[in-house]
Amino acid sequence: MEIFNQEFTQEIIRHTWRNPVFMAVAIALVWLIPQLLIRRILSENYKKKKLEKQKDKIGKLYPKALK
């Protein structure tokens, strides 16, 4: 006994994959989710580098020990 017969499979494909609204949402999700993750990672790296540069500049102004 086949769980998913041919007619049922075709009906699922017709209701989902051939539906323009579903495809628009699916493409948008595939496009936006990685973009949001990459943007978050890049912004965290930017903040870390910005803090390091700021610490370096402050360190140059106020050296810890004069040799």
C-alpha angles and dihedrals in degrees: 000000000000115000096204110035122195096260093051092048092050091049092052091049091048093051097044119020096036093046109103094208092052092047092049091052093044093050091046091052093047089049100042105040096061090042091055092048093049091047091052093049093047093048091051090051090048092052092049093049091046091053091047091052090048091051090049092051092048090047090055091052095047110031115197098224134010113223 
